Amino acid sequence: MPHTGPVNEHRQQAERARLGEADAPTAPWRRWGPYLAGRQWGTVREDYSASGAAWRSFPFDHARSRAYRWGEDGIAGICDVHGFLNLALALWNGRDPILKERYFGLTNDEGNHGEDVKEHWWVTDGTPTHSWMQVVYRYPQAEFPYRELREMAARAGRQAREPELSDTGVLDDNRFFDVQVTYAKASPTDICVDVTATNHGPAPAPLHLLPQLWFRNTWSWGRDDRRPTLEASTKDGWRRVTAEHGALGRYTLHVEGSPTLLVTDNETNEAELFGAVANPTRFTKDGIDRYVVRGDTGACQVVGPDDVGAPGTKVAAWYSFDPVEPGESVTVRLRLVEGDGHVDAFGPTFRSTLDARRAEADEFHRTDLDPLRAKVVRRALAGLMWTKQHYRFRTREWLDGDPAQPAAPQSRRSPHARNAHWQHFDVADVISMPDEWEYPWFAAWDLAFHTVPFAMVDPAFAKEQLLLLCREWLMHPNGQLPAYEWEFGDVNPPVHAWAALQVYQVDEDRKFLAKVFHKLLLNFSWWVNRKDADGSYLFEGGFLGMDNIGPVNRSEPMLGQWRLEQSDATSWMAAYSLHLMRMALELARHDESYEDVATKFVEHFLSIAEASTRFGSGGRGIWDEADGFCYDVVSRRLPDGTVESQPVRVRSMVGLIPVLACAVLEPRVFEELPGFGRRLEHLLARRPELGQFLTRREGRVLLSLLDEPKLRRVLRRMLDEGEFLSPHGIRSLSAAHREGLEVQVADQEHRMGYEPGESRTPMFGGNSNWRGPVWFPTNALLVEALRTIESFHGGRFHVELPTRSQRHLTAGQAADELVRRLVSLFLPDHDGRRPADGKRIESTDSALWREHITFSEYFDGDTGEGLGATHQTGWTALVASLLTDRRQTGAPGASIV
């Protein structure tokens, strides 16, 4: 981010210096971070059932009593980069039936619009090395309404809004605590922790704070018997916990004051959950919960005054504040230090560390944006940096089951078992997740979009993430990228190359570009060999990340020998060809061996472009001349050998994806790489019909899937407020379908229509909706495409925006207008309300709610209200990139070559 005005040079450079040495053995600044998941229960990794129903196999009600196999979760927590040792906050208000150790939410089966977290928390600040982090959790003072929320959702149908925590009344009159957790690193392995809770309610209220330190259970599965230990001690008046781990070494957690230290083991309570006669260990994972909430004095060990120590694998420091007066704040301080601890843990260095890291964060994020926009950028980046989680999964071990556990069900031995064809998959890395709670696992196309805003503050991490998904322990041997853990073999759009080019522009790291290019060659070949069944250059792909956007489930085989040829899959592949061409041309500037490869991708692009307009298996491409739009096509071969085909006439985002397939070749390409230019001209001489996809001007060439007349017709629909253009971006389905439409697909009639808000269909779990809402990833790509068009035409290409308004803008100005609409979601309107807050409690007049910005998964196509996952600062953090984009209208910036 740009820095302007007078700044403290030392503070400004401090975080950047840490980034520079972040990977050095002498300064491992990345060793600790927010890598602890917001939710581990209900994930595929923890599902060992025969049915494969992950949500029911490991439900929320088991989480407090059952040891996890592959990870851990907690509130506002951190862990080491290997996920061995975890530190997080637990709370109790004296009324809840269980200790608040993790965020609560509904599963797909329970929610009326799929899974949905029912808590409020916000990541408010952070730096890329996690030298400084702040999170605020809002904890109700009344009993948490677990049962009521489930019952409300069960009564609500798909036509109703999702019931929220505020609908139960527990947040009325501000009867809640705001608990701010601050982390500041004095060194890479010396972490100061400040937990401050404020009573915002009108009456005194009790509060119990129980910071917990525990080891992930690695010893109960029969694969590694080594057992780490935590030893809590109050000797000499100090409250401390010593952690010993074979790989991690020794750490000491200092706790200030005189809390009660409670020690248990991170072991499953088999007697309570499964009716076992006895537990294999005396103390279990829920021991602290049972001691504090139920008064079960035998559930854990209590460390008394001057006790030498009590060993275990999970420890809590129990602070009791009863009552906390209205407006009063209480504070708990901790310090986690490598080795034997700190001689003066809570002396002057504690406060000076917090003050210094806060000031350095201010300087690191310093910008010339106005305060409102600067806040959006800083909060978006903070949330993005918090998406980093430790992800550990070995598919082969998961399929086989563990030696010390019951045998894996017979269904795991089927070739049709979930992820059975991904037995090479073996990962233990920090990966950026789409959402801390609803999607605590990576998704391929989400991750690609994450890297663009990541590159603003941490280019090294952005590059590492793009390369990670291409590594041999994740990428399938056939070249396919894993989609997400529910089904690695599903297909996400091939946007990795686009993201790599965006990240490359930050520092032009050619070594990185070459590495990712070579891996993506394998992935491109997989697409060509697996998703173009008859070599027609019209591609299949499945749902391609856009869930329910079609009238049928595009991931399922069609009936009656019908085949679905997809407008978006075909267009994604055309764009992929251009992205790889650009990468090859850039690499060829320094290594001529790449020049021939660039020609190959130009030829592939032109073949796709030709098929999309005139050819294909049924003699019909994705372009529909009558409607001036692009559609999916269904086709089948009849007994007489002829091919029958028909378009799927639904105007949706799949028909806008062709706009993305464009690139500019600058004159220097032909000057520096004359061989490439000669081969391109030779190709056009042999196949002059391909010339319609090239436009030449002043030595520059525009390659585009849509020629100018087609592009204008598609943009006319895209920029029509009665169709795709909403007040806050481009809708995923045309609003012209408000009244619904019936469409024939493969001899069957289907009905669907414009749904601007939450999904009304259970397709793909029903938690996401692509039938009308605005989504940031596709909007960001459309902005980039408009800038590419502008960079070529230089102000000579005009569009009417909105359509029929008589207001004509250049393509660059149209991109600016689209950006304005997108970022307006997070900025106060004339009523002082953010459109993204919609009708939720965040839109109230209370400054306590207005202070915090929620970065949702997607946004209502009419009102802009944020919907879906509530912490998806993964790809919604693209707003930070849009707000800080310094490209001027009309200036080249979308094309490297």
Order of alpha helices (4+ residues) and beta strands (2+ residues): alpha-beta-alpha-alpha-beta-beta-beta-beta-beta-beta-alpha-beta-beta-beta-beta-beta-beta-beta-alpha-alpha-beta-beta-beta-beta-alpha-alpha-beta-alpha-beta-alpha-alpha-alpha-alpha-beta-alpha-alpha-beta-beta-beta-beta-beta-alpha-alpha-beta-beta-alpha-beta-beta-beta-beta-alpha-beta-beta-alpha-alpha-beta-beta-alpha
